[in-house]
Amino acid sequence: MQPRDLSDHSPYVPGRGVEEVARELGIDRSELIKLSSNENPHGPSPAAVEAIREHADRVNVYPKSSHADLTERIAEEWDVTTEQVWVSPGADGSIDYLSRAALEPDDRVLVPDPGFAYYAMSARYHHAGVETYPLSIDDGFAQTAERVLSAYGGERIVYLTSPHNPSGSVIPLEEVETIADAIAEETLVVVDEAYGEFADVDSAIPLVNDRDDVAVLRTFSKAYGLAGLRIGYSVVPEEWGEAYARVNTPFAASELACRAALAALDDPDHVEESVETARWARDYIARELDAETFDSAGNFVLARVGDGTAVAEAAQERGVIIRDCTSFGLPECVRISTGTREDTREAVDRLNGVLADLELGAKA
């Protein structure tokens, strides 16, 4: 017996991990600087770590209470009802929940190209088709309502990403409203704000209270440093609230993840430090790297380096792990996550050496 035909499904390509690269190079992991997965270089909040320790002996119990507590806390944070908060295992879990709630077989979704691969993956898992709207490197991946609407053809879900991965561009709130005003009544606009804490643009969550056609994704993976726990959420229109119980995987968000997220929400200093460092680091990379970079509102910078694969491989040999963006359809680019000040300075210095060596080699 074989699985169903999955030939249209492309696997998700994550950034390379420290352990696998260290094994491959035969070096200690401490010699590597990992800037490939947009992780928080400050780690999780100390309060979150303490919450994990405090509740570790309770993992024999299903996370019903902690899930309810986190839902209520997020609802208070954004001034929405608890029914509008869909806690999930990472923002990608919320993407699946929205796919389950919205998509019928042969529906279609509209996604950015380049963009986060899981939008299309989740749609296809639910037997929906995928259409794309282009974001162009030539104008810095500018996101406008005109660009999205020119590709719109009545799709059931339209995905927007602000800040966008891998470019870091944002879409202003008024452009989101323009899109929502122009689309069909049965289309849901999903705004992915996984990197929202790092940006200076307003969240689209207030729109959710005023309309029934906008939902917003958020995560604890980035600014809160809880990527390994897989905890996120979506904020949905009030009319969608009761659908959650029908599409949610039972107890998908774990006890420790919920408790850590609750503690992280009560540690604004950790988030502030993480955001401040990311903003400093992306400015430093843009200023000091010997390559063209693009304005970013995330915790990463996209750089055009000529041959992304060659640069990423050479950088790895020098102990810096960055993201080759070939899988995004940008083979000439690499994405560099923001690190601590010390790691960012060291990484840029090593990367400039790589770029100089490859340029000299090309001229030889």
Secondary structure, DSSP 4 states (H G I P E B T S, - for coil): ------TTPPPP-PPPPHHHHHHHHTS-GGG-EE-SS---TT-S-HHHHHHHHHHGGGTTS-SHHHHHHHHHHHHHHHT--GGGEEEESHHHHHHHHHHHHHPPTT-EEEEEES--HHHHHHHHHTT-EEEEEE--GGGTS---HHHHHHH-SS-SEEEEESS-TTT-----HHHHHHHHHHS-TTPEEEEE-TTGGG-SSPPSHHHHHH-SSEEEEEESSSTT--GGG--EEEE--GGGGGGHHHHSPTT-S-HHHHHHHHHHHT-HHHHHHHHHHHHHHHHHHHHHSSSEE---SSSEEEEE-S-HHHHHHHHHHTTEE-EEGGGGT-TTEEEEE---HHHHHHHHHHHHHHHHHHHHHHH-
